[in-house]
């Protein structure tokens, strides 16, 4: 069963590096990796430039912050 339910797709760049999410398995587990801009891994011919923040609803996980109407 998928553990992480992705909620936010994010892009984070500090200096000449970018944080990307790699090695996403069928359970939603993944690895976060800093890579130099221009050296991002590719998936299906597209550069992977983002990472996701998510929750595990089975354990009552939540993203904490201000609530806004959608």
PyMOL Python script that loads the backbone (N, CA, C, O; Angstrom):
from pymol import cmd

cmd.read_pdbstr("""\
ATOM      1  N   UNK A   1       0.845  -1.181   0.000  1.00  0.00           N
ATOM      2  CA  UNK A   1       0.000   0.000   0.000  1.00  0.00           C
ATOM      3  C   UNK A   1       0.888   1.242   0.000  1.00  0.00           C
ATOM      4  O   UNK A   1       1.923   1.286   0.666  1.00  0.00           O
ATOM      5  N   UNK A   2       0.466   2.237  -0.754  1.00  0.00           N
ATOM      6  CA  UNK A   2       1.204   3.492  -0.873  1.00  0.00           C
ATOM      7  C   UNK A   2       1.193   4.217   0.464  1.00  0.00           C
ATOM      8  O   UNK A   2       0.120   4.439   1.025  1.00  0.00           O
ATOM      9  N   UNK A   3       2.348   4.590   0.989  1.00  0.00           N
ATOM     10  CA  UNK A   3       2.434   5.249   2.294  1.00  0.00           C
ATOM     11  C   UNK A   3       2.230   6.754   2.191  1.00  0.00           C
ATOM     12  O   UNK A   3       1.380   7.319   2.880  1.00  0.00           O
ATOM     13  N   UNK A   4       3.012   7.404   1.330  1.00  0.00           N
ATOM     14  CA  UNK A   4       2.965   8.861   1.258  1.00  0.00           C
ATOM     15  C   UNK A   4       1.972   9.315   0.200  1.00  0.00           C
ATOM     16  O   UNK A   4       2.053   8.909  -0.959  1.00  0.00           O
ATOM     17  N   UNK A   5       1.046  10.152   0.607  1.00  0.00           N
ATOM     18  CA  UNK A   5       0.116  10.772  -0.318  1.00  0.00           C
ATOM     19  C   UNK A   5       0.691  12.145  -0.652  1.00  0.00           C
ATOM     20  O   UNK A   5       0.646  13.043   0.188  1.00  0.00           O
ATOM     21  N   UNK A   6       1.234  12.333  -1.868  1.00  0.00           N
ATOM     22  CA  UNK A   6       1.854  13.622  -2.199  1.00  0.00           C
ATOM     23  C   UNK A   6       0.815  14.744  -2.199  1.00  0.00           C
ATOM     24  O   UNK A   6      -0.239  14.623  -2.822  1.00  0.00           O
ATOM     25  N   UNK A   7       1.118  15.825  -1.502  1.00  0.00           N
ATOM     26  CA  UNK A   7       0.196  16.953  -1.386  1.00  0.00           C
ATOM     27  C   UNK A   7       0.735  18.174  -2.133  1.00  0.00           C
ATOM     28  O   UNK A   7       0.004  18.811  -2.892  1.00  0.00           O
ATOM     29  N   UNK A   8       2.001  18.498  -1.921  1.00  0.00           N
ATOM     30  CA  UNK A   8       2.615  19.671  -2.539  1.00  0.00           C
ATOM     31  C   UNK A   8       3.814  19.266  -3.381  1.00  0.00           C
ATOM     32  O   UNK A   8       4.678  18.525  -2.912  1.00  0.00           O
ATOM     33  N   UNK A   9       3.876  19.737  -4.603  1.00  0.00           N
ATOM     34  CA  UNK A   9       5.045  19.541  -5.464  1.00  0.00           C
ATOM     35  C   UNK A   9       5.874  20.813  -5.331  1.00  0.00           C
ATOM     36  O   UNK A   9       5.374  21.908  -5.587  1.00  0.00           O
ATOM     37  N   UNK A  10       7.143  20.676  -4.931  1.00  0.00           N
ATOM     38  CA  UNK A  10       7.970  21.828  -4.578  1.00  0.00           C
ATOM     39  C   UNK A  10       9.245  21.876  -5.406  1.00  0.00           C
ATOM     40  O   UNK A  10       9.718  20.865  -5.925  1.00  0.00           O
ATOM     41  N   UNK A  11       9.785  23.086  -5.512  1.00  0.00           N
ATOM     42  CA  UNK A  11      11.085  23.276  -6.145  1.00  0.00           C
ATOM     43  C   UNK A  11      11.916  24.121  -5.190  1.00  0.00           C
ATOM     44  O   UNK A  11      11.485  25.195  -4.771  1.00  0.00           O
ATOM     45  N   UNK A  12      13.115  23.637  -4.841  1.00  0.00           N
ATOM     46  CA  UNK A  12      13.984  24.343  -3.907  1.00  0.00           C
ATOM     47  C   UNK A  12      15.374  24.446  -4.516  1.00  0.00           C
ATOM     48  O   UNK A  12      16.009  23.437  -4.824  1.00  0.00           O
ATOM     49  N   UNK A  13      15.839  25.685  -4.685  1.00  0.00           N
ATOM     50  CA  UNK A  13      17.174  25.945  -5.228  1.00  0.00           C
ATOM     51  C   UNK A  13      17.918  26.799  -4.218  1.00  0.00           C
ATOM     52  O   UNK A  13      17.417  27.831  -3.772  1.00  0.00           O
ATOM     53  N   UNK A  14      19.116  26.361  -3.861  1.00  0.00           N
ATOM     54  CA  UNK A  14      19.998  27.141  -3.002  1.00  0.00           C
ATOM     55  C   UNK A  14      21.355  27.173  -3.690  1.00  0.00           C
ATOM     56  O   UNK A  14      21.973  26.135  -3.923  1.00  0.00           O
ATOM     57  N   UNK A  15      21.808  28.382  -4.013  1.00  0.00           N
ATOM     58  CA  UNK A  15      23.075  28.522  -4.731  1.00  0.00           C
ATOM     59  C   UNK A  15      22.977  27.866  -6.093  1.00  0.00           C
ATOM     60  O   UNK A  15      22.092  28.186  -6.887  1.00  0.00           O
ATOM     61  N   UNK A  16      23.897  26.942  -6.357  1.00  0.00           N
ATOM     62  CA  UNK A  16      23.908  26.254  -7.654  1.00  0.00           C
ATOM     63  C   UNK A  16      23.354  24.838  -7.556  1.00  0.00           C
ATOM     64  O   UNK A  16      23.594  24.014  -8.438  1.00  0.00           O
ATOM     65  N   UNK A  17      22.608  24.549  -6.480  1.00  0.00           N
ATOM     66  CA  UNK A  17      22.063  23.199  -6.295  1.00  0.00           C
ATOM     67  C   UNK A  17      20.549  23.229  -6.146  1.00  0.00           C
ATOM     68  O   UNK A  17      19.950  24.225  -5.741  1.00  0.00           O
ATOM     69  N   UNK A  18      19.965  22.099  -6.491  1.00  0.00           N
ATOM     70  CA  UNK A  18      18.513  21.924  -6.458  1.00  0.00           C
ATOM     71  C   UNK A  18      18.217  20.623  -5.711  1.00  0.00           C
ATOM     72  O   UNK A  18      18.940  19.638  -5.862  1.00  0.00           O
ATOM     73  N   UNK A  19      17.147  20.623  -4.902  1.00  0.00           N
ATOM     74  CA  UNK A  19      16.728  19.414  -4.194  1.00  0.00           C
ATOM     75  C   UNK A  19      15.741  18.654  -5.068  1.00  0.00           C
ATOM     76  O   UNK A  19      14.732  19.214  -5.496  1.00  0.00           O
ATOM     77  N   UNK A  20      16.023  17.376  -5.337  1.00  0.00           N
ATOM     78  CA  UNK A  20      15.125  16.545  -6.137  1.00  0.00           C
ATOM     79  C   UNK A  20      14.805  15.266  -5.374  1.00  0.00           C
ATOM     80  O   UNK A  20      15.562  14.827  -4.507  1.00  0.00           O
ATOM     81  N   UNK A  21      13.672  14.687  -5.719  1.00  0.00           N
ATOM     82  CA  UNK A  21      13.222  13.429  -5.116  1.00  0.00           C
ATOM     83  C   UNK A  21      13.487  12.318  -6.121  1.00  0.00           C
ATOM     84  O   UNK A  21      13.058  12.398  -7.272  1.00  0.00           O
ATOM     85  N   UNK A  22      14.192  11.283  -5.685  1.00  0.00           N
ATOM     86  CA  UNK A  22      14.545  10.187  -6.587  1.00  0.00           C
ATOM     87  C   UNK A  22      14.182   8.850  -5.951  1.00  0.00           C
ATOM     88  O   UNK A  22      13.811   8.784  -4.779  1.00  0.00           O
ATOM     89  N   UNK A  23      14.295   7.810  -6.728  1.00  0.00           N
ATOM     90  CA  UNK A  23      14.081   6.436  -6.256  1.00  0.00           C
ATOM     91  C   UNK A  23      12.740   6.259  -5.551  1.00  0.00           C
ATOM     92  O   UNK A  23      12.679   5.681  -4.466  1.00  0.00           O
ATOM     93  N   UNK A  24      11.675   6.750  -6.157  1.00  0.00           N
ATOM     94  CA  UNK A  24      10.340   6.616  -5.570  1.00  0.00           C
ATOM     95  C   UNK A  24       9.853   5.190  -5.818  1.00  0.00           C
ATOM     96  O   UNK A  24       9.738   4.760  -6.966  1.00  0.00           O
ATOM     97  N   UNK A  25       9.566   4.456  -4.736  1.00  0.00           N
ATOM     98  CA  UNK A  25       9.121   3.070  -4.904  1.00  0.00           C
ATOM     99  C   UNK A  25       7.596   2.973  -4.866  1.00  0.00           C
ATOM    100  O   UNK A  25       6.908   3.985  -4.732  1.00  0.00           O
ATOM    101  N   UNK A  26       7.082   1.773  -4.982  1.00  0.00           N
ATOM    102  CA  UNK A  26       5.630   1.569  -5.045  1.00  0.00           C
ATOM    103  C   UNK A  26       4.928   1.905  -3.736  1.00  0.00           C
ATOM    104  O   UNK A  26       3.704   2.029  -3.709  1.00  0.00           O
ATOM    105  N   UNK A  27       5.682   2.053  -2.650  1.00  0.00           N
ATOM    106  CA  UNK A  27       5.099   2.394  -1.356  1.00  0.00           C
ATOM    107  C   UNK A  27       5.155   3.889  -1.068  1.00  0.00           C
ATOM    108  O   UNK A  27       4.693   4.331  -0.016  1.00  0.00           O
ATOM    109  N   UNK A  28       5.715   4.674  -1.989  1.00  0.00           N
ATOM    110  CA  UNK A  28       5.820   6.113  -1.784  1.00  0.00           C
ATOM    111  C   UNK A  28       7.086   6.537  -1.074  1.00  0.00           C
ATOM    112  O   UNK A  28       7.294   7.728  -0.843  1.00  0.00           O
ATOM    113  N   UNK A  29       7.943   5.580  -0.719  1.00  0.00           N
ATOM    114  CA  UNK A  29       9.222   5.924  -0.107  1.00  0.00           C
ATOM    115  C   UNK A  29      10.136   6.485  -1.186  1.00  0.00           C
ATOM    116  O   UNK A  29      10.079   6.060  -2.340  1.00  0.00           O
ATOM    117  N   UNK A  30      10.971   7.433  -0.812  1.00  0.00           N
ATOM    118  CA  UNK A  30      11.853   8.044  -1.796  1.00  0.00           C
ATOM    119  C   UNK A  30      13.119   8.551  -1.129  1.00  0.00           C
ATOM    120  O   UNK A  30      13.260   8.523   0.093  1.00  0.00           O
ATOM    121  N   UNK A  31      14.031   9.014  -1.964  1.00  0.00           N
ATOM    122  CA  UNK A  31      15.292   9.583  -1.519  1.00  0.00           C
ATOM    123  C   UNK A  31      15.337  11.033  -1.980  1.00  0.00           C
ATOM    124  O   UNK A  31      14.975  11.332  -3.117  1.00  0.00           O
ATOM    125  N   UNK A  32      15.776  11.928  -1.115  1.00  0.00           N
ATOM    126  CA  UNK A  32      15.967  13.328  -1.485  1.00  0.00           C
ATOM    127  C   UNK A  32      17.449  13.532  -1.728  1.00  0.00           C
ATOM    128  O   UNK A  32      18.288  13.029  -0.981  1.00  0.00           O
ATOM    129  N   UNK A  33      17.766  14.278  -2.787  1.00  0.00           N
ATOM    130  CA  UNK A  33      19.165  14.411  -3.190  1.00  0.00           C
ATOM    131  C   UNK A  33      19.417  15.830  -3.697  1.00  0.00           C
ATOM    132  O   UNK A  33      18.623  16.377  -4.462  1.00  0.00           O
ATOM    133  N   UNK A  34      20.536  16.420  -3.260  1.00  0.00           N
ATOM    134  CA  UNK A  34      20.963  17.711  -3.797  1.00  0.00           C
ATOM    135  C   UNK A  34      21.789  17.450  -5.044  1.00  0.00           C
ATOM    136  O   UNK A  34      22.729  16.656  -5.017  1.00  0.00           O
ATOM    137  N   UNK A  35      21.438  18.118  -6.139  1.00  0.00           N
ATOM    138  CA  UNK A  35      22.187  17.972  -7.392  1.00  0.00           C
ATOM    139  C   UNK A  35      22.492  19.356  -7.944  1.00  0.00           C
ATOM    140  O   UNK A  35      21.755  20.312  -7.700  1.00  0.00           O
ATOM    141  N   UNK A  36      23.588  19.452  -8.692  1.00  0.00           N
ATOM    142  CA  UNK A  36      23.933  20.715  -9.333  1.00  0.00           C
ATOM    143  C   UNK A  36      22.925  21.015 -10.430  1.00  0.00           C
ATOM    144  O   UNK A  36      22.481  20.118 -11.146  1.00  0.00           O
ATOM    145  N   UNK A  37      22.573  22.285 -10.553  1.00  0.00           N
ATOM    146  CA  UNK A  37      21.659  22.698 -11.617  1.00  0.00           C
ATOM    147  C   UNK A  37      22.301  22.344 -12.953  1.00  0.00           C
ATOM    148  O   UNK A  37      23.467  22.656 -13.197  1.00  0.00           O
ATOM    149  N   UNK A  38      21.532  21.695 -13.807  1.00  0.00           N
ATOM    150  CA  UNK A  38      22.031  21.214 -15.094  1.00  0.00           C
ATOM    151  C   UNK A  38      22.431  19.751 -15.059  1.00  0.00           C
ATOM    152  O   UNK A  38      22.640  19.143 -16.109  1.00  0.00           O
ATOM    153  N   UNK A  39      22.541  19.175 -13.865  1.00  0.00           N
ATOM    154  CA  UNK A  39      22.924  17.764 -13.705  1.00  0.00           C
ATOM    155  C   UNK A  39      21.779  16.941 -13.111  1.00  0.00           C
ATOM    156  O   UNK A  39      22.016  15.880 -12.533  1.00  0.00           O
ATOM    157  N   UNK A  40      20.544  17.419 -13.249  1.00  0.00           N
ATOM    158  CA  UNK A  40      19.386  16.739 -12.682  1.00  0.00           C
ATOM    159  C   UNK A  40      19.175  15.386 -13.354  1.00  0.00           C
ATOM    160  O   UNK A  40      19.451  15.238 -14.544  1.00  0.00           O
ATOM    161  N   UNK A  41      18.685  14.392 -12.599  1.00  0.00           N
ATOM    162  CA  UNK A  41      18.378  13.094 -13.203  1.00  0.00           C
ATOM    163  C   UNK A  41      17.187  13.230 -14.154  1.00  0.00           C
ATOM    164  O   UNK A  41      16.369  14.137 -14.009  1.00  0.00           O
ATOM    165  N   UNK A  42      17.100  12.329 -15.116  1.00  0.00           N
ATOM    166  CA  UNK A  42      15.975  12.361 -16.052  1.00  0.00           C
ATOM    167  C   UNK A  42      15.084  11.143 -15.844  1.00  0.00           C
ATOM    168  O   UNK A  42      15.557  10.051 -15.529  1.00  0.00           O
ATOM    169  N   UNK A  43      13.795  11.355 -16.027  1.00  0.00           N
ATOM    170  CA  UNK A  43      12.799  10.287 -15.973  1.00  0.00           C
ATOM    171  C   UNK A  43      11.967  10.411 -17.239  1.00  0.00           C
ATOM    172  O   UNK A  43      11.329  11.439 -17.467  1.00  0.00           O
ATOM    173  N   UNK A  44      11.970   9.375 -18.057  1.00  0.00           N
ATOM    174  CA  UNK A  44      11.250   9.379 -19.337  1.00  0.00           C
ATOM    175  C   UNK A  44      11.653  10.567 -20.200  1.00  0.00           C
ATOM    176  O   UNK A  44      10.806  11.168 -20.861  1.00  0.00           O
ATOM    177  N   UNK A  45      12.937  10.910 -20.200  1.00  0.00           N
ATOM    178  CA  UNK A  45      13.450  11.984 -21.035  1.00  0.00           C
ATOM    179  C   UNK A  45      13.240  13.387 -20.486  1.00  0.00           C
ATOM    180  O   UNK A  45      13.655  14.359 -21.117  1.00  0.00           O
ATOM    181  N   UNK A  46      12.607  13.515 -19.331  1.00  0.00           N
ATOM    182  CA  UNK A  46      12.353  14.821 -18.713  1.00  0.00           C
ATOM    183  C   UNK A  46      13.223  14.971 -17.470  1.00  0.00           C
ATOM    184  O   UNK A  46      13.370  14.030 -16.690  1.00  0.00           O
ATOM    185  N   UNK A  47      13.808  16.178 -17.287  1.00  0.00           N
ATOM    186  CA  UNK A  47      14.600  16.424 -16.083  1.00  0.00           C
ATOM    187  C   UNK A  47      13.696  16.445 -14.860  1.00  0.00           C
ATOM    188  O   UNK A  47      12.622  17.045 -14.879  1.00  0.00           O
ATOM    189  N   UNK A  48      14.138  15.788 -13.801  1.00  0.00           N
ATOM    190  CA  UNK A  48      13.419  15.782 -12.520  1.00  0.00           C
ATOM    191  C   UNK A  48      13.929  16.975 -11.725  1.00  0.00           C
ATOM    192  O   UNK A  48      15.095  17.000 -11.331  1.00  0.00           O
ATOM    193  N   UNK A  49      13.065  17.973 -11.482  1.00  0.00           N
ATOM    194  CA  UNK A  49      13.493  19.210 -10.831  1.00  0.00           C
ATOM    195  C   UNK A  49      12.723  19.512  -9.549  1.00  0.00           C
ATOM    196  O   UNK A  49      12.879  20.591  -8.978  1.00  0.00           O
ATOM    197  N   UNK A  50      11.894  18.573  -9.088  1.00  0.00           N
ATOM    198  CA  UNK A  50      11.044  18.855  -7.934  1.00  0.00           C
ATOM    199  C   UNK A  50      11.102  17.732  -6.897  1.00  0.00           C
ATOM    200  O   UNK A  50      11.689  16.674  -7.123  1.00  0.00           O
ATOM    201  N   UNK A  51      10.480  17.998  -5.770  1.00  0.00           N
ATOM    202  CA  UNK A  51      10.256  16.976  -4.748  1.00  0.00           C
ATOM    203  C   UNK A  51       8.851  17.205  -4.203  1.00  0.00           C
ATOM    204  O   UNK A  51       8.297  18.295  -4.349  1.00  0.00           O
ATOM    205  N   UNK A  52       8.283  16.198  -3.587  1.00  0.00           N
ATOM    206  CA  UNK A  52       6.925  16.360  -3.062  1.00  0.00           C
ATOM    207  C   UNK A  52       6.921  16.248  -1.544  1.00  0.00           C
ATOM    208  O   UNK A  52       7.696  15.498  -0.948  1.00  0.00           O
ATOM    209  N   UNK A  53       6.026  17.015  -0.943  1.00  0.00           N
ATOM    210  CA  UNK A  53       5.745  16.895   0.481  1.00  0.00           C
ATOM    211  C   UNK A  53       4.409  16.194   0.590  1.00  0.00           C
ATOM    212  O   UNK A  53       3.472  16.503  -0.145  1.00  0.00           O
ATOM    213  N   UNK A  54       4.327  15.257   1.503  1.00  0.00           N
ATOM    214  CA  UNK A  54       3.083  14.511   1.596  1.00  0.00           C
ATOM    215  C   UNK A  54       2.803  14.051   3.010  1.00  0.00           C
ATOM    216  O   UNK A  54       3.542  14.346   3.950  1.00  0.00           O
ATOM    217  N   UNK A  55       1.715  13.321   3.127  1.00  0.00           N
ATOM    218  CA  UNK A  55       1.277  12.818   4.424  1.00  0.00           C
ATOM    219  C   UNK A  55       1.032  11.319   4.337  1.00  0.00           C
ATOM    220  O   UNK A  55       0.855  10.764   3.252  1.00  0.00           O
ATOM    221  N   UNK A  56       1.026  10.679   5.492  1.00  0.00           N
ATOM    222  CA  UNK A  56       0.640   9.276   5.597  1.00  0.00           C
ATOM    223  C   UNK A  56      -0.678   9.251   6.367  1.00  0.00           C
ATOM    224  O   UNK A  56      -0.671   9.289   7.597  1.00  0.00           O
ATOM    225  N   UNK A  57      -1.819   9.185   5.656  1.00  0.00           N
ATOM    226  CA  UNK A  57      -3.110   9.276   6.337  1.00  0.00           C
ATOM    227  C   UNK A  57      -3.388   8.143   7.318  1.00  0.00           C
ATOM    228  O   UNK A  57      -4.202   8.305   8.227  1.00  0.00           O
ATOM    229  N   UNK A  58      -2.730   7.006   7.150  1.00  0.00           N
ATOM    230  CA  UNK A  58      -2.969   5.871   8.055  1.00  0.00           C
ATOM    231  C   UNK A  58      -2.542   6.170   9.486  1.00  0.00           C
ATOM    232  O   UNK A  58      -3.099   5.603  10.426  1.00  0.00           O
ATOM    233  N   UNK A  59      -1.564   7.050   9.663  1.00  0.00           N
ATOM    234  CA  UNK A  59      -1.082   7.355  11.011  1.00  0.00           C
ATOM    235  C   UNK A  59      -1.568   8.723  11.491  1.00  0.00           C
ATOM    236  O   UNK A  59      -1.103   9.227  12.514  1.00  0.00           O
ATOM    237  N   UNK A  60      -2.509   9.324  10.747  1.00  0.00           N
ATOM    238  CA  UNK A  60      -3.039  10.628  11.145  1.00  0.00           C
ATOM    239  C   UNK A  60      -2.086  11.767  10.863  1.00  0.00           C
ATOM    240  O   UNK A  60      -2.188  12.827  11.479  1.00  0.00           O
ATOM    241  N   UNK A  61      -1.164  11.566   9.945  1.00  0.00           N
ATOM    242  CA  UNK A  61      -0.176  12.568   9.565  1.00  0.00           C
ATOM    243  C   UNK A  61      -0.870  13.792   8.972  1.00  0.00           C
ATOM    244  O   UNK A  61      -1.879  13.661   8.279  1.00  0.00           O
ATOM    245  N   UNK A  62      -0.332  14.983   9.243  1.00  0.00           N
ATOM    246  CA  UNK A  62      -0.898  16.228   8.727  1.00  0.00           C
ATOM    247  C   UNK A  62       0.222  17.176   8.338  1.00  0.00           C
ATOM    248  O   UNK A  62       1.319  17.125   8.894  1.00  0.00           O
ATOM    249  N   UNK A  63      -0.069  18.043   7.373  1.00  0.00           N
ATOM    250  CA  UNK A  63       0.820  19.167   7.091  1.00  0.00           C
ATOM    251  C   UNK A  63       0.256  20.341   7.880  1.00  0.00           C
ATOM    252  O   UNK A  63      -0.905  20.712   7.705  1.00  0.00           O
ATOM    253  N   UNK A  64       1.074  20.921   8.745  1.00  0.00           N
ATOM    254  CA  UNK A  64       0.615  21.973   9.647  1.00  0.00           C
ATOM    255  C   UNK A  64       0.877  23.333   9.007  1.00  0.00           C
ATOM    256  O   UNK A  64       1.934  23.565   8.421  1.00  0.00           O
ATOM    257  N   UNK A  65      -0.095  24.220   9.127  1.00  0.00           N
ATOM    258  CA  UNK A  65       0.053  25.574   8.604  1.00  0.00           C
ATOM    259  C   UNK A  65      -1.296  26.258   8.539  1.00  0.00           C
ATOM    260  O   UNK A  65      -2.300  25.727   9.014  1.00  0.00           O
ATOM    261  N   UNK A  66      -1.310  27.437   7.949  1.00  0.00           N
ATOM    262  CA  UNK A  66      -2.560  28.174   7.796  1.00  0.00           C
ATOM    263  C   UNK A  66      -3.471  27.456   6.820  1.00  0.00           C
ATOM    264  O   UNK A  66      -3.007  26.841   5.860  1.00  0.00           O
ATOM    265  N   UNK A  67      -4.766  27.535   7.069  1.00  0.00           N
ATOM    266  CA  UNK A  67      -5.747  26.916   6.187  1.00  0.00           C
ATOM    267  C   UNK A  67      -6.370  27.996   5.311  1.00  0.00           C
ATOM    268  O   UNK A  67      -6.779  29.048   5.802  1.00  0.00           O
ATOM    269  N   UNK A  68      -6.437  27.725   4.014  1.00  0.00           N
ATOM    270  CA  UNK A  68      -7.019  28.664   3.063  1.00  0.00           C
ATOM    271  C   UNK A  68      -8.109  27.963   2.279  1.00  0.00           C
ATOM    272  O   UNK A  68      -7.990  26.777   1.971  1.00  0.00           O
ATOM    273  N   UNK A  69      -9.182  28.692   1.950  1.00  0.00           N
ATOM    274  CA  UNK A  69     -10.229  28.140   1.094  1.00  0.00           C
ATOM    275  C   UNK A  69      -9.661  27.913  -0.299  1.00  0.00           C
ATOM    276  O   UNK A  69      -8.856  28.701  -0.793  1.00  0.00           O
ATOM    277  N   UNK A  70     -10.089  26.836  -0.914  1.00  0.00           N
ATOM    278  CA  UNK A  70      -9.629  26.535  -2.279  1.00  0.00           C
ATOM    279  C   UNK A  70     -10.732  26.898  -3.246  1.00  0.00           C
ATOM    280  O   UNK A  70     -10.573  26.731  -4.455  1.00  0.00           O
TER     281      UNK A  70
END
""", "prot")
cmd.dss("prot")
cmd.show_as("cartoon", "prot")
cmd.util.cbc("prot")
cmd.orient("prot")
